[in-house]
Amino acid sequence: MVNEDGGIEYKRELTNRLKREIVSFLNSQNGGIIYLGVDDKTREPLQISEDTRHAWEGTISQWITNAFYPIPYSLIEILPNEAVFTIKVRAGRNKPYAIDKNGFDSSGVFVREGSSAVKASNERVKRMQQQYKINGEFDAEISDEQKLTFEVATRVFDKLQLDFDQNALRMVTSEGDGSYNNAALLVSDQNPYTAKLAVYDGLNVMSFKDKKEFYGAITNQIDDVLKYISLINRKQVVITGDAQRVEKFDYPMVAIREAIVNAFVHRDYLLHSDVKVELFDNRLEITSPGGIPDGLTLDEIKDGLTAMRNPRLIHILDKMHYIENYGTGIRRMFTAYSNQQSMMTPSFEVRENSFKVVLPNTNQVLEDSINIEHVFVHTDWGLNSNDELILEFMKNKQRKVKRAELEQATGLSRNKVFAALNRLQNANVIEKIGASVSTGYKLK
């Protein structure tokens, strides 16, 4: 291993002192890497059990949301399955970062000096605050409206049996004059930002069934949107060949909740546009103003890295229990569809000034191909789960597909795919199109 320097740190085990190293990298120019489970002197990796790795991952994940301020949501990456347990820390934009319980003084702020994390003097902390004064971060700025009330928020905290402490929730600006910031404005009863919902008849926007607009505190808007969708989220009952009853919602509610909450949390409130929720016959689209901040990619977002646009709003909604397991939202959407045994998955459209989540209607394909479902339920041609897997994929595509594509999509071997295709052809469900390298298969 390379020698320890300003960007690399080796630690034998996980202790609370590791928080100092993390904070020092957050406050640095280029961030750094921490290797955990390494002999301090020889730099040789130690044998670390899977249980220990799992425990370390859980502890550091909790630290990300509870141990530092500002909260470094998108800045710390944990790699527990590497040969050496690795923690990658990016340099933050909102310096200085501190150990939360110690605060912004020499006991809480650490910086890099050579290969060590050292306490920053109070003078250095002040210089950092001046140098990196938050600029253009909407939820930290002073609200233009200061006559705010919080009846909705108070009810939420009362229900949770928690104190509604505006200072602890960081709803006031750092200037010390008690002025409300825009994070407070968003959770207040006077929140001026709205969300719009439309239900269309068909697959395009030509014909409306219903239109709604939602006002008030951001938590009220989230609740009202979710309640409305739950009322029109149909449940399909399928009777299988084993006389079992399978119930499937058009859209998994877990996926809906994650998409809706993320749309409000990550919205760019500097853009003059609304959160839009649009329901078509075959899909639900949730569009949030603002692209992905902090230079992250969609693949990184899917892997659990988080784009932190409104850290104070996130902090408040986390305390109000509107955010769970932060950073896992997209993965939870995929899991929700998998739990409904659907071959369909959520998709995403990322543009410079918008982020759209598209949730497919799991029951629409079922209705569009009811005759094929009938074949599976009422025939005795010996079709098995492999056949159903391939058929489900072909129903989603609604076009000619090739054998290699089916192998990749289903994970089945070449021989199993060939056997399934032969059975489906014999059942007169699919047809073979083309020859040689252009051979493909399509639903009849």
Summary of the structure (lengths in Angstrom):
residues: 444
radius of gyration: 26.2
end to end distance: 59.9
largest distance: 80.8
contacts: 1334
relative contact order: 0.08
helix: 36%
strand: 21%
